[in-house]
Structure formats: structure tokens, C-alpha cells
Amino acid sequence: MSDSEKPPLQMPSPMAKALVFESPVSSEETLTDGTFDEKKYHDRDHSMSSFDISSPNQRTDVESIDLEAQTVQSQPKRFANLRYAVLTLYRRLFTLVFLANIGVFAWVMVSDRKLIALVNATAANLLACGLARQPLVVNAIFFVVCCIPRSAPLVLRRWAAKAYHYGGVHSGCGIAALVWYVGFIGLMSQQYWGSSTTNAAGAATVSFSAAPITLAYIILVLLVAIPVVAHPTFRSKRHDYFELTHRFLGWIVVALFVALLIVFSHEITRAEGLSLGRFLVTLPAFWFLMVTVVAIVHPWLLLRKVPVRAEVLSTHAVRLHFNYRPTSFGKGISLSKSPLRDWHGFATFPDPAPIDKAEAPGFSCLISKAGDWTTDCIQKPPTYLWKRGVRITGFAYAMRVFRRIIVVTTGSGIGPCLSFLGDENRPALRVVWQTRAPLRTYGQGVLDLVHHLDPSPIVMDTNECGRVDMVPIVQHQVQQFNAEAVCVISNPMLTRRIVYELEARGVPAFGPIFDS
């Protein structure tokens, strides 16, 4: 029976028999349910030639493999759900930052209850919150943490690879700033409406006017709104609204806080007969806010409209080429069609060296249909796009601390994986890629780049086999490839599931989180 006469293949359960199709090029296989012939995999020629995995008429040598015989189905660790799903490193960082602030806050409120201490702490947390998202700071975090040599103990490198959880500091400081600010506004309101002229420590209090009180309550409303719209549920369903409100409300809060600090300082200095200028330059909160303003403004000073060459790969994907400067490993770029509206981040990977030496080396990013903005890029390819700031280091950079890794991805998640091409000292890679019609969707050029990453990638065409449970395949590959870690890049839900199932079974797995 020819391939065209066979009934459609359905995805079997992990215990079922599986069909394996070997493509004409011996260095690459297309799987129908996520398994492959291990003996042939090791014995074949690892040629670097181009490969075509799209034509079922070319497939030969079909045989049956028992997936259960290849994969050790280990039991999850005890308390795996608590450790890997509930107490993630992101939440642990958040908790550490938040509880440390709460401890100091309680001490301040019990001891002297000084407005200056509260406003300084609020400004300090706003600064830390902003810096945790500043591209230069993020790049520095990855560079410092991930410069650990591969000769270091594996347990240490696994911790270093969690650097992308830095968002826990961002959110922890943001909520802590709100707590400090509530204490500040509460104490200031007490002095405004109260009749006492001394505080709990016996010091004289300042009688505030309505101006700082009004400003303070406006800021409070905005500070409460920011974490509400940043909640993962709202963020995933209304991402565009989240981005706009998070950005603009953040700017407004900082601007109003600077105004509040000046009015607040003016009324204190007037009551105490001090110089406003001298008071401000000796006030830590003033300098914290000035640095915060610089951190916010800096990326926008690098706002540029850059030319782009769009290569439409299919109705589902487009590859954007840039040649204004080269890229480096693990870098992402923020792109927009309108600078004050939504921005979208994409991983970059280097383009092949130009034949004409006079041409500047460029880079690409891969975009698939995932919303209005990406769909418009495919249907109406842009010739110019806006970019801002320096390129920011992404999750994939953390994987350079390992010697050998399994890269697991689906669909256009292959784009971030291609960023490994920018690192000559990249770890040895085994690519496991599940996608729909890879050649027809992404083109021969992208497949050739995948082949450069891994001479023997495992590519699963969902048009042929449906969606495959990738966890058993990855577990088997970890053993066969002697991998130190697994890198998962897919949609958020699938990434979380694969990372959790692997970690629960003792396999070090890493994947970008909603706040990385």
C-alpha cells in the first residue's frame, strides 16, 4: 500500500506502537507520533546538506517502535507540585522581597513613624521595580549570573540558569512600594485631618495643605490599578490593554510622585524654615526618583524607525530581516508600528553572512500568526518598523551555562531557538520541534538554519500525526544525548506543562515564564 492510500494517522497514547518515517536525507527524521529508530539514529551519516521533510511520497523504510520500551516513566518526586508549580523561583523571589519590606515597614511604623522614612522607602522600591525591567540592567543580570564557567558544579549552573525569574523582584518591589505608600498616605492623612501637633515619638508634625493630600490620593488610585491590570489572568486575556495601562500609568505615577515630593518638601521646609533646594538634594527619595526617570527615558532616547525586509514564508509566518547592525546570542528586539501604542518583543538570530562584503551583516526575527498585529505583518508586510532601546537579553541566553541541552519547541518557537546560531561557543544541541507542515510554513531557509543547530533534528509534522505528547520523547532524548538540561520554548500553557512534568521527574527543565 502506498503512503497516499494509507488511512489518516491518529496520535497514539505513549504506550502504543508508533510509525517512524525516515526521510531521504539520513541526517533528519520526521516523526508521526514522537518516536524514532534509535539504532538508525546513531548509525546514520550526519550530513549538513539541505533537507526536505514535507513530502510524504518520499518517505521510506516504515517500521514499528514501542515508545514504552524506549522511555523510562519515572514517578514524580514527592511534593513536586508544591515545589515546581506553587513555590517557583519567581514566587520565592517575590516573597523574599515582599516579606523583607514588610519586616522593615512594621519596624518603622512601630518605632518613629516618620513620613520621610516612608517616602524614601516608597521611592526606593519604585526604583528597584523600574530597574528590574530596564534593558541595560537586565542585560547586566544575565551577563553576571551566566558568566559562570561550564566547569562549575552542575547544581550551581542550574541555579544560574534561573536568572530569567528576575521578574519576581520587579513585582515584589512594586507591591512593596504600594504598601509603603499606603503607610505614607495614611500617616499624612492623619496629620491633615487630626488635631494633634505631635506624632507618636513626640516630635512636632507638619500641617499639610490640600494640595499634597489631593496628589497623594490620585497616586494611590493609580498605584492600585497597576497591579490589578498586571495580574496574569487579565494580562493573558487583554495583553494590549495591560501593556498600555502598565506603561502609561507607570509614567504618570512617577511624574505625579515627583510633583508630590516637591510639594511635600516645600511644605516641610516652609514650616521648619529650611531651604527647599538643600532639603531636596539631601533627600534620598529625590535621587531615587531621578534615577527612575532616567531609567524610563533612556530606551526612548534610542527610538528609531528602521528599514525591514519582510520575507513572507506562508500565510502563517513571516521572517523579518534587519541590516542596520548585527545581533548577538540571546538578544531580543522590541518592535512597533506606532511608538505610543503596542510593542512586541521577538528573539533575533543572525542572518547568513552576505556575499557582498560591503553589505552589513544583519539579523532576522520569526513571526507567526498569533494576533491582530502579527496577522497584519503577514498580510501587509512592513517596510519600516520602530525599535526602541538596546536589544534585551532573553531567556535562551541562560542556557549557555550548560554543555549539552535538549531544545524543545513548537511552531514559531523555533525563532528564539535559532538565536543559538549567534554563539560560536553554544552548547551541543538536540532539537525537538513539533509544528505544522514545517517546510510549507517556514521555508527551506529556516529548516537549513535548524539543521545547522543540530545535524539530526527531530521534527514532528502535526499535519501528519496530530499533536504529540513530547514529554516521553524528551525524557528519552535526555538519556540518549546525555543532556544536562532541557530548554522549552512554546506557548505559555504548554511550556509550563512540559517544564513541570520534567522537573517533577528529576529532569532539569527551563522555559520562559509570563514575566520573563
C-alpha positions in Angstrom: 0.0 0.0 0.0 1.4 3.4 -0.9 1.6 6.2 1.6 -1.2 8.1 -0.2 -3.5 5.1 0.2 -3.0 4.7 4.0 -5.7 5.9 6.4 -5.0 9.1 8.3 -2.7 8.6 11.3 -4.1 9.4 14.7 -1.8 10.3 17.7 -1.4 7.1 19.8 -1.1 7.1 23.6 2.5 6.9 24.9 2.2 3.2 25.3 1.1 2.4 21.8 3.1 1.3 18.8 4.4 4.2 16.6 5.2 4.6 13.0 8.6 6.1 12.1 9.3 7.6 8.7 12.9 8.3 7.7 13.4 11.0 5.2 15.7 10.6 2.1 18.3 12.7 3.9 19.7 10.5 6.6 20.5 13.2 9.0 16.9 14.2 9.8 13.7 12.4 10.6 10.1 13.3 10.6 8.0 11.5 13.3 4.4 10.7 13.2 3.9 10.3 16.9 7.2 11.4 18.5 9.5 8.4 18.4 12.3 7.3 16.2 14.6 4.4 15.5 17.5 4.8 17.9 19.8 2.4 16.2 19.5 4.1 12.8 19.7 7.5 14.5 23.2 6.6 15.8 24.4 4.8 12.7 23.5 7.2 10.0 25.6 9.8 8.3 25.3 13.3 9.9 25.5 15.2 6.7 24.9 19.0 6.7 23.0 19.1 3.4 19.6 20.7 3.0 16.6 18.5 3.9 13.0 18.3 2.9 10.5 16.8 5.3 7.4 17.9 3.6 6.7 15.2 1.0 5.2 12.0 2.4 5.7 10.4 -1.0 9.4 10.4 -0.4 9.3 8.6 2.9 10.6 5.0 3.0 11.5 2.3 5.5 8.5 2.4 7.8 8.7 0.3 10.9 7.0 -0.1 14.3 8.6 1.2 17.5 7.3 0.7 21.0 7.6 4.0 22.8 7.2 2.4 26.2 10.3 0.3 25.6 12.3 3.5 24.9 11.1 5.7 27.7 11.6 5.3 31.5 8.4 6.5 33.0 9.7 7.6 36.4 7.3 8.7 39.2 7.1 12.4 40.1 9.0 13.5 43.2 7.2 13.8 46.5 5.8 17.3 46.9 6.6 18.1 43.2 3.5 20.2 42.8 4.4 22.3 45.8 8.0 22.8 44.8 7.8 23.2 41.0 4.2 24.6 40.4 3.5 26.6 43.6 6.8 27.7 45.0 8.5 28.6 41.8 11.7 30.7 42.0 9.7 33.7 40.7 7.3 33.4 43.6 10.2 32.8 46.1 11.9 35.9 44.9 8.7 37.8 45.2 8.1 36.5 48.7 11.6 37.3 49.8 11.5 40.9 48.6 8.0 41.5 49.9 8.5 40.0 53.4 11.8 41.8 53.8 9.9 45.1 53.1 7.1 44.1 55.4 9.5 43.5 58.2 11.2 46.9 57.8 7.8 48.5 57.3 6.5 47.1 60.6 9.6 48.3 62.4 9.2 51.8 61.0 5.6 52.1 61.9 6.2 50.8 65.5 9.3 52.9 66.1 9.4 56.5 64.8 6.6 56.6 62.1 8.5 59.4 60.2 7.0 60.5 56.9 10.5 60.9 55.5 11.3 57.2 56.1 8.1 56.1 54.4 8.5 58.3 51.3 12.2 57.2 51.0 11.2 53.5 51.1 8.4 54.0 48.6 10.8 55.7 46.2 13.5 53.1 46.7 11.0 50.3 45.8 9.8 52.2 42.8 13.4 52.5 41.7 14.1 48.8 42.2 10.9 47.9 40.4 11.8 50.0 37.4 15.5 48.9 37.2 14.4 45.2 37.2 12.8 46.0 33.8 15.4 48.3 32.4 17.2 46.7 29.4 20.7 47.6 30.5 20.1 46.2 34.0 18.5 43.0 32.6 21.5 42.5 30.3 23.9 43.0 33.2 22.0 40.5 35.3 22.2 37.8 32.6 25.9 38.6 31.9 27.0 38.5 35.5 24.9 35.5 36.6 25.5 33.4 33.4 29.3 34.1 33.2 29.7 31.0 35.4 32.0 28.5 33.7 30.8 25.2 32.4 33.3 23.5 34.7 31.4 24.7 37.7 29.3 22.2 39.6 26.1 21.4 37.7 23.8 22.3 40.7 25.4 25.8 40.7 24.8 26.2 36.9 21.2 25.1 37.2 20.6 27.9 39.7 22.4 30.4 37.5 20.1 29.3 34.6 17.1 30.5 36.6 18.2 34.1 36.1 15.2 34.8 33.9 13.0 34.7 37.0 14.2 38.2 37.9 10.6 39.4 37.3 9.9 38.3 40.9 12.0 41.2 42.1 10.1 43.6 39.8 6.6 42.6 41.1 7.8 42.2 44.7 9.2 45.7 44.8 6.1 47.0 43.0 3.7 45.6 45.6 6.0 46.6 48.5 6.1 50.2 47.1 2.3 50.2 47.4 2.4 49.0 51.0 4.9 51.7 51.9 2.9 54.3 50.1 -0.3 53.3 51.9 1.6 53.8 55.2 2.8 57.2 54.0 -0.6 58.4 52.8 -2.2 57.1 56.0 0.2 59.0 58.3 0.0 62.2 56.2 -3.8 62.0 56.2 -3.7 61.6 60.0 -1.7 64.8 60.2 -4.0 66.6 57.8 -7.3 65.7 59.5 -6.0 65.2 63.0 -5.8 67.8 65.7 -2.6 66.6 67.4 0.5 68.7 66.8 3.0 65.9 67.7 3.5 62.3 66.4 3.9 59.1 68.4 7.5 59.8 69.0 6.7 63.3 70.5 8.1 65.2 67.5 6.2 68.2 66.0 4.1 67.4 63.0 3.6 69.5 59.8 0.2 70.8 59.0 -0.3 70.0 55.3 -2.5 71.8 52.8 -5.0 70.1 50.5 -2.6 70.1 47.5 -0.3 67.2 48.7 -3.3 65.3 50.0 -5.1 65.5 46.7 -2.0 64.5 44.8 -1.3 61.6 47.2 -4.8 60.1 46.7 -4.7 60.3 42.9 -1.4 58.5 43.0 -2.9 55.9 45.3 -5.7 55.1 42.9 -3.2 54.7 40.1 -0.8 52.5 42.2 -3.7 50.2 43.0 -4.7 50.0 39.3 -1.3 49.0 38.1 -1.0 45.6 39.8 -4.7 44.8 39.1 -4.2 45.0 35.4 -0.8 43.2 35.7 -2.5 40.1 37.2 -1.7 37.1 34.9 -5.4 36.4 34.2 -6.1 40.0 32.9 -2.6 40.1 31.3 -3.1 37.0 29.2 -6.7 37.9 28.1 -6.1 41.6 27.4 -2.4 41.9 26.8 -2.6 45.0 24.7 -4.6 46.8 27.4 -2.2 45.6 30.0 0.8 46.9 28.2 -0.7 50.3 27.5 -2.0 50.8 31.1 1.1 49.4 32.7 3.4 51.8 30.7 1.3 55.0 30.8 0.1 54.6 34.4 3.7 53.9 35.4 4.9 57.1 33.8 2.0 59.1 35.3 2.7 57.7 38.8 6.4 58.6 38.6 5.6 62.1 37.3 3.0 62.7 40.0 5.2 61.3 42.7 8.0 63.8 41.7 5.4 66.6 41.9 4.1 65.3 45.3 7.7 65.1 46.6 8.3 68.7 45.6 5.0 70.0 47.2 5.6 67.8 50.2 9.1 69.1 50.7 8.0 72.7 50.1 5.5 72.5 53.0 8.0 70.8 55.3 10.8 73.4 54.6 8.3 76.3 54.9 7.2 75.1 58.3 10.7 74.5 59.5 12.4 77.4 57.8 14.7 75.4 55.6 15.9 75.8 52.0 13.9 73.7 49.6 16.8 73.1 47.3 19.1 71.9 50.0 16.3 69.8 51.5 15.7 68.0 48.2 19.3 67.2 47.4 19.7 65.7 50.9 16.5 63.6 50.5 17.2 60.1 49.2 13.7 59.8 47.7 14.5 62.7 45.3 17.6 60.9 43.9 15.8 57.6 43.7 13.1 59.2 41.6 15.6 61.0 39.4 17.3 57.7 38.6 13.9 56.1 38.0 13.1 58.9 35.5 16.5 58.3 33.7 15.8 54.5 33.6 12.4 55.2 32.0 13.6 57.8 29.5 16.7 56.0 28.3 15.1 53.4 26.0 13.0 56.1 24.4 16.1 58.2 23.6 17.1 55.2 21.3 13.8 55.2 19.5 14.5 54.7 15.8 12.5 53.9 12.7 14.5 51.2 10.9 14.1 49.6 7.5 12.9 46.0 7.3 12.7 43.4 4.6 9.8 41.1 5.1 10.0 37.6 3.7 6.6 36.1 3.8 7.1 32.4 4.4 3.4 31.3 4.3 0.0 32.5 5.3 1.1 31.6 8.9 4.6 33.1 9.2 6.9 35.9 8.1 10.6 36.4 8.6 11.7 40.0 9.1 15.2 40.9 8.0 17.2 43.9 9.5 20.6 45.0 8.4 21.2 48.2 10.4 23.5 46.3 12.7 24.4 42.6 13.6 22.9 40.8 16.6 24.4 38.6 19.2 23.3 35.5 21.1 20.1 35.5 23.1 19.1 39.1 22.2 15.5 40.2 21.6 14.1 43.3 19.9 11.0 45.4 20.7 9.1 46.3 17.5 6.1 48.6 16.9 4.2 50.2 14.0 3.2 53.1 16.3 5.6 54.0 19.1 3.0 55.1 21.6 0.8 52.0 21.1 1.6 48.3 21.5 5.1 47.0 21.4 6.0 43.4 20.6 9.2 41.5 21.6 10.9 39.0 19.3 14.0 36.9 19.6 16.7 37.6 17.0 19.0 35.3 15.2 21.9 36.2 12.7 21.4 36.0 9.0 23.9 34.2 6.9 26.9 36.3 6.0 26.3 38.5 2.9 28.1 37.6 -0.3 28.9 41.2 -0.9 31.4 42.1 1.7 30.3 45.8 1.5 26.9 44.8 2.9 26.5 44.9 6.7 25.7 41.6 8.4 22.1 41.5 9.5 19.7 39.6 11.6 16.2 38.2 11.5 13.2 37.5 13.7 10.5 35.0 13.0 6.8 36.0 13.4 3.8 33.7 13.3 0.1 34.5 13.3 -0.9 35.0 16.9 -3.0 38.1 17.0 -4.0 41.3 15.1 -0.5 42.8 15.0 1.3 39.6 13.8 -1.5 38.8 11.3 -1.2 42.3 9.8 2.6 41.8 9.4 1.9 38.7 7.4 -0.9 40.1 5.3 0.7 43.6 4.8 4.4 43.1 5.1 6.0 46.3 6.6 8.9 48.1 5.1 9.7 50.1 8.2 9.2 49.4 11.9 10.0 51.3 15.1 12.5 49.9 17.6 13.4 51.2 21.0 16.3 50.8 23.4 19.1 48.4 23.3 18.3 44.8 22.4 17.5 42.9 25.6 18.9 39.6 26.7 16.3 36.9 26.7 15.7 33.5 28.4 17.8 31.5 25.9 21.0 33.2 27.0 20.8 31.4 30.3 21.2 28.1 28.6 24.9 28.8 27.7 25.9 27.6 31.1 25.3 24.0 30.1 27.4 21.7 27.9 24.6 19.7 26.3 20.9 20.6 26.2 17.7 19.4 24.6 15.8 22.3 22.9 12.1 21.6 22.8 9.9 23.9 20.8 6.6 24.1 18.8 5.6 26.3 15.9 7.4 29.7 15.7 9.1 29.0 19.0 11.9 27.8 16.7 12.8 31.5 16.2 14.2 32.1 19.7 16.0 28.7 19.4 17.8 30.0 16.3 19.4 32.7 18.4 21.9 29.9 19.4 23.4 30.5 16.0 24.8 33.7 17.3 27.0 31.9 19.9 30.1 30.1 18.5 30.6 28.5 21.9 27.0 27.3 22.2 26.3 24.0 23.9 25.7 20.8 22.0 22.1 20.8 21.0 19.4 18.3 20.2 16.4 20.0 18.7 12.9 18.5 19.1 10.4 20.6 17.1 6.7 20.0 16.7 5.0 22.1 14.1 2.5 22.1 11.2 3.9 21.5 7.7 7.4 22.9 8.6 8.7 23.3 5.1 5.5 24.8 3.7 5.0 27.1 6.8 8.6 28.3 7.4 10.5 27.6 4.2 13.7 25.8 3.4 15.9 28.7 4.7 14.6 28.3 8.3 14.9 24.5 8.0 18.5 24.8 6.9 19.2 27.0 10.0 17.7 24.4 12.2 20.0 21.8 10.6 23.0 24.0 11.4 21.9 24.0 15.0 21.5 20.2 15.1 22.6 17.9 12.2 19.9 15.5 13.3 16.8 17.4 14.5 13.7 15.6 15.4 10.8 17.3 13.6 7.2 16.3 14.1 4.7 17.4 11.5 1.3 17.8 13.2 -0.4 17.6 9.8 0.7 14.0 9.6 0.4 12.9 13.2 -1.6 15.4 15.2 -0.3 16.9 18.4 2.2 14.6 20.2 2.9 14.3 23.9 6.5 15.4 23.8 7.4 14.6 27.4 8.3 10.9 26.8 10.3 11.8 23.8 12.3 14.4 25.7 12.9 12.1 28.6 14.3 9.5 26.2 16.5 12.1 24.5 17.9 13.4 27.8 19.2 9.9 28.5 20.5 9.2 25.0 22.0 12.6 24.4 23.4 12.8 28.0 21.9 16.3 28.3 22.4 18.5 31.3 19.2 20.4 30.9 16.1 20.9 28.7 15.1 24.2 27.2 11.4 24.5 26.4 10.1 27.3 24.1 6.4 27.1 23.3 3.1 28.7 24.1 2.8 29.6 27.8 0.5 26.7 28.8 2.5 24.0 27.0 5.8 25.4 28.3 4.6 25.3 31.9 3.2 21.8 31.5 6.4 20.3 29.9 8.7 22.1 32.3 6.7 20.9 35.3 6.4 17.3 34.2 10.1 17.1 33.5 11.2 18.8 36.8 8.8 16.7 38.7 10.7 13.6 37.4 14.1 15.0 38.2 15.0 16.4 34.7 16.3 20.0 34.9 14.0 21.9 32.6 13.7 25.6 31.9 11.2 27.7 30.0 10.3 31.4 29.7 7.6 32.5 32.2 4.9 35.1 31.8 7.1 37.8 33.3 10.5 37.0 31.8 
